[in-house]
């Protein structure tokens, strides 16, 4: 994979694919971690005399212009972080491409930045029609001289700006993508042991592949979050109104047997915080994990479980964590996630927070990025890498 040092960028216009898919609430950015993660590459290219046309996406507008998914708040925040203007072209037509964008790109001087509107406002960005994606990529390529891929959170998507565009231009990986790949290689190539993985989040279906692949490689696997109730159901336990994927119960039974056969310490919660409804105001009740009342819904792992997870994590030299342990957005159900996050800060080897909700959770709960070995920007991309899949965006940068 070519790196930034291999590109002569002086006086060149560069299409920089970033991952600026930040969480928003009422139009305000609630976590700017992904924007900050892009700064080293952006700053380096600007300092070396390049001008930048930055492309990124926000949410899943599915080819429609949705004002609530505009990158306007990102442009404002990026300008603040860079302490310089970031040009942005708002408009009801999305202004993803077209004459205005072509002219704005042509007018860029060295050291200047243009942020395009949400690339996914164009249906061609995510189209399954290769010719449509290539036509969109051709238009984007006409604005610039070089391509730098730095949007790790999108490299598992075969989208126009991720795969088709770098095929048209001299290209290289940005600092963020290079760093992410280096960390993931540490997790997959002779990791220091004991090697522990903590998985949470809502659905088992999102993580079946990575669980299956990692069971033969890790020493400890702890399961929390909404996905744990499919595991508990697979053991014959009552789970009340908790989230369950009934069609995966048999598969989960196989995974439990696989862990036992391969000598993996599979840790499931022994206590659960439940409530009568999914609400921030709901009163929590602590119950044993095999005694969840029929009218209750599980919203967090209990304190005994959190302590057991933490103890196992602290004993590992390598830890990967993806997915909160409960509904951390509700203060009454944030303890499990907070205890797990705290334990990762004490790992003597490398601790990796696997992007997505996990990254948002550690910041929301008051932790600093520097307290962890590494915080990934791409939850889905990280999981697919650990699942052993080829990521099309990384393959495109290898060409």
DOGU-278806 format. One record per residue (C-alpha): x, y, z; residue in one letter. Coordinates in Angstrom, 2 decimals, padded with zeros to 5 digits, always signed. Layout:
<sites>
site c1=X | c2=Y | c3=Z | rest=a
...
</sites>
This chain:
<sites>
site c1=+000.00 | c2=+000.00 | c3=+000.00 | rest=x
site c1=+001.46 | c2=+003.35 | c3=-001.06 | rest=x
site c1=+001.76 | c2=+005.97 | c3=+001.65 | rest=x
site c1=+001.63 | c2=+009.75 | c3=+001.56 | rest=x
site c1=+005.40 | c2=+010.09 | c3=+001.25 | rest=x
site c1=+005.20 | c2=+008.44 | c3=-002.19 | rest=x
site c1=+003.10 | c2=+011.26 | c3=-003.63 | rest=x
site c1=+004.40 | c2=+014.56 | c3=-004.99 | rest=x
site c1=+001.61 | c2=+016.82 | c3=-003.77 | rest=x
site c1=+003.08 | c2=+020.32 | c3=-004.19 | rest=x
site c1=+000.64 | c2=+022.48 | c3=-006.13 | rest=x
site c1=-001.68 | c2=+019.52 | c3=-006.73 | rest=x
site c1=-005.39 | c2=+019.23 | c3=-006.07 | rest=x
site c1=-006.13 | c2=+016.11 | c3=-004.08 | rest=x
site c1=-009.39 | c2=+014.28 | c3=-003.60 | rest=x
site c1=-009.23 | c2=+013.22 | c3=+000.04 | rest=x
site c1=-011.79 | c2=+010.58 | c3=+001.01 | rest=x
site c1=-012.44 | c2=+010.99 | c3=+004.73 | rest=x
site c1=-014.85 | c2=+009.38 | c3=+007.16 | rest=x
site c1=-016.73 | c2=+012.31 | c3=+008.64 | rest=x
site c1=-019.83 | c2=+010.31 | c3=+009.55 | rest=x
site c1=-020.28 | c2=+011.95 | c3=+012.93 | rest=x
site c1=-023.29 | c2=+011.59 | c3=+015.24 | rest=x
site c1=-025.70 | c2=+014.53 | c3=+015.24 | rest=x
site c1=-028.42 | c2=+015.58 | c3=+017.63 | rest=x
site c1=-030.72 | c2=+018.46 | c3=+016.69 | rest=x
site c1=-028.21 | c2=+019.45 | c3=+014.01 | rest=x
site c1=-025.25 | c2=+019.59 | c3=+016.42 | rest=x
site c1=-022.24 | c2=+017.25 | c3=+016.39 | rest=x
site c1=-022.17 | c2=+015.20 | c3=+019.58 | rest=x
site c1=-018.79 | c2=+013.52 | c3=+018.97 | rest=x
site c1=-016.19 | c2=+015.01 | c3=+016.62 | rest=x
site c1=-013.74 | c2=+012.12 | c3=+017.02 | rest=x
site c1=-013.82 | c2=+011.15 | c3=+013.35 | rest=x
site c1=-013.14 | c2=+014.73 | c3=+012.27 | rest=x
site c1=-010.19 | c2=+014.97 | c3=+014.63 | rest=x
site c1=-008.87 | c2=+011.64 | c3=+013.38 | rest=x
site c1=-008.66 | c2=+013.11 | c3=+009.86 | rest=x
site c1=-006.62 | c2=+016.15 | c3=+010.91 | rest=x
site c1=-003.09 | c2=+014.65 | c3=+010.67 | rest=x
site c1=-003.55 | c2=+013.74 | c3=+007.00 | rest=x
site c1=-005.34 | c2=+016.99 | c3=+006.15 | rest=x
site c1=-002.72 | c2=+019.13 | c3=+007.89 | rest=x
site c1=+000.19 | c2=+017.27 | c3=+006.34 | rest=x
site c1=-001.13 | c2=+017.64 | c3=+002.80 | rest=x
site c1=-001.88 | c2=+021.33 | c3=+003.27 | rest=x
site c1=+001.54 | c2=+021.99 | c3=+004.78 | rest=x
site c1=+003.15 | c2=+020.29 | c3=+001.78 | rest=x
site c1=+001.46 | c2=+022.71 | c3=-000.60 | rest=x
site c1=-001.59 | c2=+020.78 | c3=-001.77 | rest=x
site c1=-005.20 | c2=+021.91 | c3=-002.02 | rest=x
site c1=-007.93 | c2=+019.53 | c3=-000.95 | rest=x
site c1=-011.31 | c2=+018.48 | c3=-002.25 | rest=x
site c1=-012.67 | c2=+016.43 | c3=+000.65 | rest=x
site c1=-015.38 | c2=+013.85 | c3=+000.05 | rest=x
site c1=-017.30 | c2=+012.10 | c3=+002.81 | rest=x
site c1=-020.72 | c2=+010.77 | c3=+003.71 | rest=x
site c1=-023.12 | c2=+011.19 | c3=+006.60 | rest=x
site c1=-025.76 | c2=+008.63 | c3=+007.45 | rest=x
site c1=-027.70 | c2=+006.71 | c3=+004.85 | rest=x
site c1=-029.72 | c2=+009.14 | c3=+002.70 | rest=x
site c1=-030.04 | c2=+006.42 | c3=+000.02 | rest=x
site c1=-029.42 | c2=+008.72 | c3=-002.91 | rest=x
site c1=-031.76 | c2=+011.48 | c3=-001.76 | rest=x
site c1=-030.95 | c2=+015.00 | c3=-000.62 | rest=x
site c1=-031.86 | c2=+015.09 | c3=+003.06 | rest=x
site c1=-031.06 | c2=+018.42 | c3=+004.74 | rest=x
site c1=-030.72 | c2=+016.80 | c3=+008.16 | rest=x
site c1=-027.81 | c2=+014.76 | c3=+006.74 | rest=x
site c1=-025.97 | c2=+017.71 | c3=+005.21 | rest=x
site c1=-022.26 | c2=+017.99 | c3=+005.95 | rest=x
site c1=-022.68 | c2=+021.70 | c3=+006.75 | rest=x
site c1=-022.10 | c2=+021.18 | c3=+010.51 | rest=x
site c1=-018.98 | c2=+019.17 | c3=+009.66 | rest=x
site c1=-017.64 | c2=+021.96 | c3=+007.45 | rest=x
site c1=-018.10 | c2=+024.40 | c3=+010.31 | rest=x
site c1=-016.36 | c2=+022.14 | c3=+012.84 | rest=x
site c1=-013.52 | c2=+021.28 | c3=+010.47 | rest=x
site c1=-012.94 | c2=+024.98 | c3=+009.86 | rest=x
site c1=-012.71 | c2=+025.53 | c3=+013.63 | rest=x
site c1=-010.25 | c2=+022.68 | c3=+014.11 | rest=x
site c1=-008.05 | c2=+023.79 | c3=+011.21 | rest=x
site c1=-008.30 | c2=+027.48 | c3=+012.17 | rest=x
site c1=-008.91 | c2=+028.32 | c3=+008.53 | rest=x
site c1=-011.92 | c2=+028.60 | c3=+006.20 | rest=x
site c1=-013.35 | c2=+025.42 | c3=+004.71 | rest=x
site c1=-015.31 | c2=+026.10 | c3=+001.54 | rest=x
site c1=-018.67 | c2=+024.37 | c3=+001.34 | rest=x
site c1=-021.44 | c2=+024.57 | c3=-001.24 | rest=x
site c1=-024.87 | c2=+024.16 | c3=+000.35 | rest=x
site c1=-027.93 | c2=+023.78 | c3=-001.81 | rest=x
site c1=-031.12 | c2=+021.85 | c3=-002.24 | rest=x
site c1=-029.65 | c2=+019.92 | c3=-005.19 | rest=x
site c1=-026.91 | c2=+018.61 | c3=-002.90 | rest=x
site c1=-024.09 | c2=+020.14 | c3=-004.97 | rest=x
site c1=-022.21 | c2=+016.84 | c3=-004.86 | rest=x
site c1=-021.01 | c2=+017.40 | c3=-008.43 | rest=x
site c1=-021.71 | c2=+019.84 | c3=-011.24 | rest=x
site c1=-020.49 | c2=+023.15 | c3=-012.61 | rest=x
site c1=-020.37 | c2=+024.91 | c3=-009.24 | rest=x
site c1=-018.22 | c2=+022.16 | c3=-007.75 | rest=x
site c1=-015.99 | c2=+022.00 | c3=-010.81 | rest=x
site c1=-015.39 | c2=+025.76 | c3=-010.64 | rest=x
site c1=-014.82 | c2=+025.77 | c3=-006.88 | rest=x
site c1=-012.28 | c2=+022.97 | c3=-007.27 | rest=x
site c1=-010.51 | c2=+024.75 | c3=-010.12 | rest=x
site c1=-010.28 | c2=+027.95 | c3=-008.06 | rest=x
site c1=-008.56 | c2=+026.27 | c3=-005.11 | rest=x
site c1=-005.14 | c2=+027.62 | c3=-004.22 | rest=x
site c1=-002.45 | c2=+025.65 | c3=-002.35 | rest=x
site c1=-003.45 | c2=+025.33 | c3=+001.30 | rest=x
site c1=-007.18 | c2=+025.71 | c3=+000.63 | rest=x
site c1=-009.93 | c2=+023.21 | c3=+001.41 | rest=x
site c1=-013.26 | c2=+022.46 | c3=-000.25 | rest=x
site c1=-015.65 | c2=+020.02 | c3=+001.45 | rest=x
site c1=-018.19 | c2=+018.46 | c3=-000.89 | rest=x
site c1=-021.76 | c2=+017.86 | c3=+000.19 | rest=x
site c1=-022.71 | c2=+014.38 | c3=+001.41 | rest=x
site c1=-021.53 | c2=+012.00 | c3=-001.34 | rest=x
site c1=-024.44 | c2=+009.66 | c3=-000.62 | rest=x
site c1=-026.87 | c2=+012.36 | c3=-001.75 | rest=x
site c1=-025.93 | c2=+011.00 | c3=-005.17 | rest=x
site c1=-027.46 | c2=+007.57 | c3=-005.85 | rest=x
site c1=-024.42 | c2=+006.76 | c3=-007.99 | rest=x
site c1=-022.08 | c2=+006.77 | c3=-004.97 | rest=x
site c1=-023.59 | c2=+003.58 | c3=-003.57 | rest=x
site c1=-025.09 | c2=+002.14 | c3=-006.76 | rest=x
site c1=-024.76 | c2=-001.58 | c3=-007.46 | rest=x
site c1=-024.51 | c2=-000.62 | c3=-011.16 | rest=x
site c1=-020.79 | c2=-000.48 | c3=-011.81 | rest=x
site c1=-021.17 | c2=+001.82 | c3=-014.82 | rest=x
site c1=-023.13 | c2=+004.36 | c3=-012.73 | rest=x
site c1=-020.47 | c2=+004.32 | c3=-010.01 | rest=x
site c1=-017.69 | c2=+004.70 | c3=-012.57 | rest=x
site c1=-019.40 | c2=+007.66 | c3=-014.26 | rest=x
site c1=-019.74 | c2=+009.37 | c3=-010.88 | rest=x
site c1=-016.08 | c2=+008.60 | c3=-010.11 | rest=x
site c1=-015.03 | c2=+010.01 | c3=-013.49 | rest=x
site c1=-016.70 | c2=+013.30 | c3=-012.70 | rest=x
site c1=-015.07 | c2=+013.50 | c3=-009.26 | rest=x
site c1=-011.70 | c2=+012.62 | c3=-010.81 | rest=x
site c1=-012.02 | c2=+015.50 | c3=-013.28 | rest=x
site c1=-011.77 | c2=+017.97 | c3=-010.39 | rest=x
site c1=-008.41 | c2=+016.79 | c3=-009.04 | rest=x
site c1=-004.93 | c2=+015.40 | c3=-009.78 | rest=x
site c1=-004.44 | c2=+012.79 | c3=-007.04 | rest=x
site c1=-006.41 | c2=+010.61 | c3=-004.62 | rest=x
site c1=-005.77 | c2=+009.90 | c3=-000.95 | rest=x
site c1=-007.91 | c2=+007.36 | c3=+000.87 | rest=x
site c1=-008.24 | c2=+008.13 | c3=+004.56 | rest=x
site c1=-011.85 | c2=+007.15 | c3=+005.32 | rest=x
site c1=-011.26 | c2=+003.88 | c3=+007.14 | rest=x
site c1=-014.86 | c2=+003.67 | c3=+008.29 | rest=x
site c1=-015.93 | c2=+003.26 | c3=+004.64 | rest=x
site c1=-013.27 | c2=+000.87 | c3=+003.29 | rest=x
site c1=-015.58 | c2=-002.14 | c3=+003.65 | rest=x
site c1=-017.96 | c2=-000.54 | c3=+001.13 | rest=x
site c1=-017.55 | c2=-000.95 | c3=-002.65 | rest=x
site c1=-018.66 | c2=+002.62 | c3=-003.29 | rest=x
site c1=-017.60 | c2=+004.98 | c3=-006.06 | rest=x
site c1=-015.46 | c2=+007.31 | c3=-003.95 | rest=x
site c1=-013.85 | c2=+004.37 | c3=-002.14 | rest=x
site c1=-013.13 | c2=+001.90 | c3=-004.94 | rest=x
site c1=-013.79 | c2=+003.34 | c3=-008.41 | rest=x
site c1=-012.19 | c2=+006.75 | c3=-007.91 | rest=x
site c1=-008.71 | c2=+005.62 | c3=-006.76 | rest=x
site c1=-008.54 | c2=+003.38 | c3=-009.86 | rest=x
site c1=-008.60 | c2=+006.54 | c3=-011.98 | rest=x
site c1=-005.87 | c2=+008.53 | c3=-010.25 | rest=x
site c1=-002.41 | c2=+008.19 | c3=-008.69 | rest=x
site c1=-003.28 | c2=+007.29 | c3=-005.12 | rest=x
site c1=-002.05 | c2=+006.56 | c3=-001.63 | rest=x
site c1=-003.36 | c2=+005.74 | c3=+001.82 | rest=x
site c1=-003.63 | c2=+008.52 | c3=+004.39 | rest=x
site c1=-002.16 | c2=+008.38 | c3=+007.87 | rest=x
site c1=-005.42 | c2=+007.23 | c3=+009.45 | rest=x
site c1=-005.97 | c2=+004.25 | c3=+007.15 | rest=x
site c1=-002.31 | c2=+003.23 | c3=+007.54 | rest=x
site c1=-002.58 | c2=+003.43 | c3=+011.33 | rest=x
site c1=-005.84 | c2=+001.47 | c3=+011.44 | rest=x
site c1=-004.38 | c2=-001.34 | c3=+009.32 | rest=x
site c1=-001.24 | c2=-001.48 | c3=+011.46 | rest=x
site c1=-003.32 | c2=-001.87 | c3=+014.63 | rest=x
site c1=-005.58 | c2=-004.52 | c3=+013.11 | rest=x
site c1=-002.56 | c2=-006.50 | c3=+011.97 | rest=x
site c1=-001.43 | c2=-006.58 | c3=+015.61 | rest=x
site c1=-004.78 | c2=-008.16 | c3=+016.48 | rest=x
site c1=-004.58 | c2=-010.79 | c3=+013.76 | rest=x
site c1=-000.87 | c2=-011.62 | c3=+013.43 | rest=x
site c1=+000.63 | c2=-013.22 | c3=+016.54 | rest=x
site c1=-001.11 | c2=-011.02 | c3=+019.15 | rest=x
site c1=+000.45 | c2=-010.97 | c3=+022.60 | rest=x
site c1=-001.46 | c2=-013.31 | c3=+024.91 | rest=x
site c1=-003.74 | c2=-013.69 | c3=+026.70 | rest=x
site c1=-005.90 | c2=-012.23 | c3=+023.92 | rest=x
site c1=-009.37 | c2=-011.07 | c3=+024.95 | rest=x
site c1=-012.33 | c2=-009.82 | c3=+022.94 | rest=x
site c1=-015.37 | c2=-008.06 | c3=+024.37 | rest=x
site c1=-018.41 | c2=-007.80 | c3=+022.11 | rest=x
site c1=-021.65 | c2=-005.95 | c3=+022.70 | rest=x
site c1=-024.19 | c2=-003.98 | c3=+020.75 | rest=x
site c1=-027.72 | c2=-004.83 | c3=+019.75 | rest=x
site c1=-027.61 | c2=-007.76 | c3=+017.36 | rest=x
site c1=-025.82 | c2=-011.10 | c3=+017.20 | rest=x
site c1=-026.34 | c2=-011.05 | c3=+013.43 | rest=x
site c1=-023.95 | c2=-008.09 | c3=+013.14 | rest=x
site c1=-021.18 | c2=-010.08 | c3=+014.78 | rest=x
site c1=-021.75 | c2=-013.76 | c3=+013.95 | rest=x
site c1=-018.93 | c2=-013.75 | c3=+011.41 | rest=x
site c1=-016.35 | c2=-012.15 | c3=+013.68 | rest=x
site c1=-017.31 | c2=-014.39 | c3=+016.62 | rest=x
site c1=-016.89 | c2=-017.50 | c3=+014.49 | rest=x
site c1=-013.54 | c2=-016.34 | c3=+013.14 | rest=x
site c1=-012.11 | c2=-015.16 | c3=+016.46 | rest=x
site c1=-013.12 | c2=-018.17 | c3=+018.53 | rest=x
site c1=-010.16 | c2=-020.04 | c3=+017.10 | rest=x
site c1=-007.76 | c2=-017.19 | c3=+017.85 | rest=x
site c1=-008.62 | c2=-015.69 | c3=+021.24 | rest=x
site c1=-008.27 | c2=-016.89 | c3=+024.81 | rest=x
site c1=-011.18 | c2=-014.96 | c3=+026.32 | rest=x
site c1=-014.46 | c2=-013.75 | c3=+024.82 | rest=x
site c1=-017.00 | c2=-011.76 | c3=+026.82 | rest=x
site c1=-020.47 | c2=-011.09 | c3=+025.43 | rest=x
site c1=-022.72 | c2=-008.23 | c3=+026.60 | rest=x
site c1=-025.17 | c2=-005.74 | c3=+025.14 | rest=x
site c1=-028.46 | c2=-006.61 | c3=+023.49 | rest=x
site c1=-026.85 | c2=-009.50 | c3=+021.64 | rest=x
site c1=-026.35 | c2=-011.40 | c3=+024.90 | rest=x
site c1=-030.05 | c2=-012.27 | c3=+025.17 | rest=x
site c1=-029.83 | c2=-014.54 | c3=+022.14 | rest=x
site c1=-027.01 | c2=-016.34 | c3=+023.98 | rest=x
site c1=-029.07 | c2=-016.58 | c3=+027.16 | rest=x
site c1=-032.07 | c2=-017.83 | c3=+025.19 | rest=x
site c1=-029.81 | c2=-020.44 | c3=+023.56 | rest=x
site c1=-029.06 | c2=-021.71 | c3=+027.07 | rest=x
site c1=-032.78 | c2=-022.10 | c3=+027.75 | rest=x
site c1=-033.16 | c2=-019.02 | c3=+029.94 | rest=x
site c1=-036.20 | c2=-016.73 | c3=+030.18 | rest=x
site c1=-035.29 | c2=-013.35 | c3=+028.68 | rest=x
site c1=-038.59 | c2=-011.49 | c3=+029.08 | rest=x
site c1=-039.11 | c2=-008.73 | c3=+026.52 | rest=x
site c1=-035.38 | c2=-008.43 | c3=+025.79 | rest=x
site c1=-034.07 | c2=-008.26 | c3=+022.24 | rest=x
site c1=-033.61 | c2=-011.72 | c3=+020.71 | rest=x
site c1=-032.89 | c2=-013.07 | c3=+017.23 | rest=x
site c1=-034.80 | c2=-016.32 | c3=+017.35 | rest=x
site c1=-033.51 | c2=-017.50 | c3=+013.97 | rest=x
site c1=-029.94 | c2=-017.44 | c3=+015.29 | rest=x
site c1=-030.47 | c2=-019.42 | c3=+018.49 | rest=x
site c1=-029.27 | c2=-022.69 | c3=+016.93 | rest=x
site c1=-026.20 | c2=-020.97 | c3=+015.49 | rest=x
site c1=-025.43 | c2=-019.45 | c3=+018.87 | rest=x
site c1=-025.68 | c2=-022.91 | c3=+020.46 | rest=x
site c1=-023.02 | c2=-024.03 | c3=+017.98 | rest=x
site c1=-020.80 | c2=-021.08 | c3=+018.92 | rest=x
site c1=-021.10 | c2=-021.90 | c3=+022.63 | rest=x
site c1=-020.07 | c2=-025.50 | c3=+021.89 | rest=x
site c1=-017.25 | c2=-024.30 | c3=+019.64 | rest=x
site c1=-015.87 | c2=-022.09 | c3=+022.43 | rest=x
site c1=-015.95 | c2=-025.03 | c3=+024.85 | rest=x
site c1=-014.21 | c2=-027.35 | c3=+022.39 | rest=x
site c1=-011.49 | c2=-024.83 | c3=+021.59 | rest=x
site c1=-010.78 | c2=-023.95 | c3=+025.19 | rest=x
site c1=-011.95 | c2=-020.36 | c3=+024.89 | rest=x
site c1=-013.18 | c2=-018.78 | c3=+028.13 | rest=x
site c1=-016.64 | c2=-017.58 | c3=+027.07 | rest=x
site c1=-017.98 | c2=-015.12 | c3=+029.65 | rest=x
site c1=-021.69 | c2=-014.34 | c3=+029.73 | rest=x
site c1=-023.44 | c2=-012.08 | c3=+032.26 | rest=x
site c1=-024.66 | c2=-013.61 | c3=+035.51 | rest=x
site c1=-026.79 | c2=-010.59 | c3=+036.41 | rest=x
site c1=-028.79 | c2=-008.13 | c3=+034.33 | rest=x
site c1=-030.32 | c2=-004.70 | c3=+034.90 | rest=x
site c1=-033.88 | c2=-004.78 | c3=+033.65 | rest=x
site c1=-036.78 | c2=-002.36 | c3=+033.37 | rest=x
site c1=-040.42 | c2=-002.47 | c3=+032.29 | rest=x
site c1=-039.78 | c2=-000.25 | c3=+029.28 | rest=x
site c1=-037.02 | c2=+001.11 | c3=+027.07 | rest=x
site c1=-036.77 | c2=+004.57 | c3=+028.58 | rest=x
site c1=-034.19 | c2=+006.81 | c3=+030.21 | rest=x
site c1=-036.65 | c2=+007.30 | c3=+033.07 | rest=x
site c1=-037.33 | c2=+003.59 | c3=+033.60 | rest=x
site c1=-036.54 | c2=+002.30 | c3=+037.08 | rest=x
site c1=-033.79 | c2=-000.36 | c3=+036.95 | rest=x
site c1=-034.10 | c2=-003.68 | c3=+038.75 | rest=x
site c1=-031.22 | c2=-006.11 | c3=+039.21 | rest=x
site c1=-031.97 | c2=-009.78 | c3=+038.51 | rest=x
site c1=-030.02 | c2=-012.97 | c3=+037.85 | rest=x
site c1=-029.43 | c2=-013.51 | c3=+034.14 | rest=x
site c1=-031.50 | c2=-016.71 | c3=+034.24 | rest=x
site c1=-034.40 | c2=-015.08 | c3=+036.08 | rest=x
site c1=-035.47 | c2=-012.17 | c3=+033.89 | rest=x
site c1=-039.20 | c2=-011.54 | c3=+034.50 | rest=x
site c1=-041.49 | c2=-012.02 | c3=+031.51 | rest=x
site c1=-042.62 | c2=-008.37 | c3=+031.55 | rest=x
site c1=-039.09 | c2=-006.88 | c3=+031.77 | rest=x
site c1=-036.47 | c2=-005.90 | c3=+029.20 | rest=x
site c1=-032.73 | c2=-006.20 | c3=+029.80 | rest=x
site c1=-030.90 | c2=-002.89 | c3=+029.34 | rest=x
site c1=-027.43 | c2=-003.45 | c3=+030.86 | rest=x
site c1=-025.19 | c2=-006.11 | c3=+032.33 | rest=x
site c1=-025.24 | c2=-006.12 | c3=+036.14 | rest=x
site c1=-022.43 | c2=-005.07 | c3=+038.49 | rest=x
site c1=-021.22 | c2=-008.62 | c3=+039.16 | rest=x
site c1=-020.99 | c2=-009.28 | c3=+035.44 | rest=x
site c1=-019.23 | c2=-005.97 | c3=+034.82 | rest=x
site c1=-016.69 | c2=-006.85 | c3=+037.53 | rest=x
site c1=-016.12 | c2=-010.30 | c3=+036.00 | rest=x
site c1=-015.65 | c2=-008.79 | c3=+032.53 | rest=x
site c1=-013.22 | c2=-006.21 | c3=+033.94 | rest=x
site c1=-011.19 | c2=-008.83 | c3=+035.79 | rest=x
site c1=-010.81 | c2=-010.93 | c3=+032.63 | rest=x
site c1=-009.85 | c2=-007.88 | c3=+030.56 | rest=x
site c1=-007.21 | c2=-006.70 | c3=+033.00 | rest=x
site c1=-005.58 | c2=-010.13 | c3=+032.81 | rest=x
site c1=-005.10 | c2=-009.87 | c3=+029.03 | rest=x
site c1=-002.20 | c2=-008.42 | c3=+027.07 | rest=x
site c1=-004.26 | c2=-007.78 | c3=+023.94 | rest=x
site c1=-007.91 | c2=-006.65 | c3=+024.04 | rest=x
site c1=-010.37 | c2=-005.71 | c3=+021.31 | rest=x
site c1=-013.72 | c2=-004.24 | c3=+022.32 | rest=x
site c1=-016.64 | c2=-003.51 | c3=+020.03 | rest=x
site c1=-020.15 | c2=-002.65 | c3=+021.20 | rest=x
site c1=-021.52 | c2=-001.18 | c3=+024.43 | rest=x
site c1=-022.63 | c2=-003.44 | c3=+027.28 | rest=x
site c1=-025.99 | c2=-001.72 | c3=+027.67 | rest=x
site c1=-027.93 | c2=+001.39 | c3=+026.77 | rest=x
site c1=-025.12 | c2=+003.72 | c3=+027.84 | rest=x
site c1=-027.10 | c2=+006.76 | c3=+026.66 | rest=x
site c1=-029.40 | c2=+006.20 | c3=+029.67 | rest=x
site c1=-027.43 | c2=+007.00 | c3=+032.87 | rest=x
site c1=-029.13 | c2=+004.24 | c3=+034.87 | rest=x
site c1=-027.92 | c2=+001.67 | c3=+032.33 | rest=x
site c1=-024.42 | c2=+002.97 | c3=+031.57 | rest=x
site c1=-022.45 | c2=+001.26 | c3=+034.34 | rest=x
site c1=-021.59 | c2=-001.93 | c3=+032.46 | rest=x
site c1=-020.11 | c2=-000.01 | c3=+029.54 | rest=x
site c1=-018.26 | c2=+002.35 | c3=+031.88 | rest=x
site c1=-016.69 | c2=-000.48 | c3=+033.90 | rest=x
site c1=-015.54 | c2=-002.27 | c3=+030.74 | rest=x
site c1=-014.10 | c2=+000.96 | c3=+029.34 | rest=x
site c1=-012.27 | c2=+001.63 | c3=+032.60 | rest=x
site c1=-010.76 | c2=-001.86 | c3=+032.58 | rest=x
site c1=-009.33 | c2=-001.32 | c3=+029.10 | rest=x
site c1=-007.35 | c2=+001.66 | c3=+030.40 | rest=x
site c1=-005.44 | c2=-000.75 | c3=+032.67 | rest=x
site c1=-004.40 | c2=-003.28 | c3=+030.01 | rest=x
site c1=-000.62 | c2=-003.55 | c3=+030.08 | rest=x
site c1=-000.41 | c2=-004.49 | c3=+026.39 | rest=x
site c1=-002.61 | c2=-003.08 | c3=+023.64 | rest=x
site c1=-006.27 | c2=-002.18 | c3=+024.07 | rest=x
site c1=-008.32 | c2=-001.34 | c3=+020.99 | rest=x
site c1=-011.74 | c2=+000.28 | c3=+021.07 | rest=x
site c1=-013.41 | c2=-000.85 | c3=+017.88 | rest=x
site c1=-015.09 | c2=+002.27 | c3=+016.59 | rest=x
site c1=-018.78 | c2=+003.06 | c3=+016.17 | rest=x
site c1=-020.89 | c2=+003.16 | c3=+019.33 | rest=x
site c1=-017.94 | c2=+001.99 | c3=+021.44 | rest=x
site c1=-015.88 | c2=+005.04 | c3=+020.52 | rest=x
site c1=-018.84 | c2=+007.35 | c3=+021.10 | rest=x
site c1=-019.50 | c2=+005.66 | c3=+024.45 | rest=x
site c1=-016.02 | c2=+006.12 | c3=+025.91 | rest=x
site c1=-016.07 | c2=+009.82 | c3=+025.08 | rest=x
site c1=-019.64 | c2=+010.28 | c3=+026.32 | rest=x
site c1=-018.69 | c2=+008.60 | c3=+029.60 | rest=x
site c1=-015.80 | c2=+010.99 | c3=+030.17 | rest=x
site c1=-012.78 | c2=+009.00 | c3=+029.03 | rest=x
site c1=-009.98 | c2=+010.51 | c3=+026.96 | rest=x
site c1=-008.72 | c2=+008.92 | c3=+023.75 | rest=x
site c1=-005.22 | c2=+008.87 | c3=+025.23 | rest=x
site c1=-006.34 | c2=+006.44 | c3=+027.94 | rest=x
site c1=-006.64 | c2=+003.64 | c3=+025.40 | rest=x
site c1=-004.12 | c2=+001.98 | c3=+023.16 | rest=x
site c1=-006.12 | c2=+002.86 | c3=+020.07 | rest=x
site c1=-009.63 | c2=+004.02 | c3=+019.22 | rest=x
site c1=-010.69 | c2=+002.88 | c3=+015.77 | rest=x
site c1=-012.87 | c2=+005.10 | c3=+013.60 | rest=x
site c1=-014.53 | c2=+002.21 | c3=+011.78 | rest=x
site c1=-016.63 | c2=-000.27 | c3=+013.71 | rest=x
site c1=-017.99 | c2=-002.18 | c3=+010.72 | rest=x
site c1=-014.68 | c2=-002.05 | c3=+008.85 | rest=x
site c1=-012.77 | c2=-003.29 | c3=+011.90 | rest=x
site c1=-015.18 | c2=-006.19 | c3=+012.39 | rest=x
site c1=-015.00 | c2=-007.26 | c3=+008.75 | rest=x
site c1=-011.19 | c2=-007.12 | c3=+008.85 | rest=x
site c1=-011.16 | c2=-009.30 | c3=+011.96 | rest=x
site c1=-013.69 | c2=-011.59 | c3=+010.28 | rest=x
site c1=-011.05 | c2=-012.21 | c3=+007.63 | rest=x
site c1=-012.86 | c2=-010.49 | c3=+004.77 | rest=x
site c1=-011.08 | c2=-008.55 | c3=+002.04 | rest=x
site c1=-012.02 | c2=-004.88 | c3=+002.36 | rest=x
site c1=-012.58 | c2=-003.39 | c3=-001.13 | rest=x
site c1=-011.35 | c2=+000.07 | c3=-000.14 | rest=x
site c1=-008.03 | c2=-001.31 | c3=+001.11 | rest=x
site c1=-007.69 | c2=-003.47 | c3=-001.99 | rest=x
site c1=-008.24 | c2=-000.37 | c3=-004.15 | rest=x
site c1=-005.36 | c2=+001.38 | c3=-002.40 | rest=x
site c1=-003.09 | c2=-001.61 | c3=-002.93 | rest=x
site c1=-003.41 | c2=-001.42 | c3=-006.70 | rest=x
</sites>
